[in-house]
Amino acid sequence: MSALDLGREAINRDDIQAKFEELKHSLDGTAEAARTPALAGGIVVLAVLVALAFMLGRRRGRAGRTVVEVRRV
């Protein structure tokens, strides 16, 4: 049984190419819509990491600070 026996047309290269183009155009909008929130989320995560590194470095710098007291005799 072929596609022609069932009353359907045969699928050719142009049909497949047209369907791929249709899918491509619908996915382009979806990808663009998802890109903006992902970029914003990445920036927020980067800012949190920089702030965390700053705070940890600041704390370590305070803990390692040596106080030298000089007295004259």
BELCORCOR-V869639 format. One record per residue. N is the residue number from 1. RES is the residue in one letter. SS is DSSP state (H for helix, E for strand, L for the rest). PSI is psi as a letter, one per 40 degrees, with the letter a starting at -180 (999 if undefined). Layout:
n:N res:RES ss:SS psi:PSI
n:N res:RES ss:SS psi:PSI
This chain:
n:1 res:M ss:L psi:h
n:2 res:S ss:L psi:i
n:3 res:A ss:L psi:d
n:4 res:L ss:L psi:d
n:5 res:D ss:L psi:d
n:6 res:L ss:L psi:e
n:7 res:G ss:L psi:e
n:8 res:R ss:L psi:i
n:9 res:E ss:L psi:i
n:10 res:A ss:L psi:i
n:11 res:I ss:L psi:h
n:12 res:N ss:L psi:a
n:13 res:R ss:H psi:d
n:14 res:D ss:H psi:d
n:15 res:D ss:H psi:d
n:16 res:I ss:H psi:d
n:17 res:Q ss:H psi:d
n:18 res:A ss:H psi:d
n:19 res:K ss:H psi:d
n:20 res:F ss:H psi:d
n:21 res:E ss:H psi:d
n:22 res:E ss:H psi:d
n:23 res:L ss:H psi:d
n:24 res:K ss:H psi:d
n:25 res:H ss:H psi:d
n:26 res:S ss:H psi:d
n:27 res:L ss:H psi:d
n:28 res:D ss:H psi:d
n:29 res:G ss:H psi:d
n:30 res:T ss:H psi:d
n:31 res:A ss:H psi:d
n:32 res:E ss:H psi:d
n:33 res:A ss:H psi:d
n:34 res:A ss:H psi:d
n:35 res:R ss:H psi:d
n:36 res:T ss:H psi:d
n:37 res:P ss:H psi:d
n:38 res:A ss:H psi:d
n:39 res:L ss:H psi:d
n:40 res:A ss:H psi:d
n:41 res:G ss:H psi:d
n:42 res:G ss:H psi:d
n:43 res:I ss:H psi:d
n:44 res:V ss:H psi:d
n:45 res:V ss:H psi:d
n:46 res:L ss:H psi:d
n:47 res:A ss:H psi:d
n:48 res:V ss:H psi:d
n:49 res:L ss:H psi:d
n:50 res:V ss:H psi:d
n:51 res:A ss:H psi:d
n:52 res:L ss:H psi:d
n:53 res:A ss:H psi:d
n:54 res:F ss:H psi:d
n:55 res:M ss:H psi:d
n:56 res:L ss:H psi:d
n:57 res:G ss:H psi:d
n:58 res:R ss:H psi:d
n:59 res:R ss:H psi:d
n:60 res:R ss:H psi:d
n:61 res:G ss:H psi:d
n:62 res:R ss:H psi:d
n:63 res:A ss:H psi:d
n:64 res:G ss:L psi:e
n:65 res:R ss:L psi:h
n:66 res:T ss:L psi:h
n:67 res:V ss:L psi:h
n:68 res:V ss:L psi:h
n:69 res:E ss:L psi:h
n:70 res:V ss:L psi:h
n:71 res:R ss:L psi:h
n:72 res:R ss:L psi:h
n:73 res:V ss:L psi:999
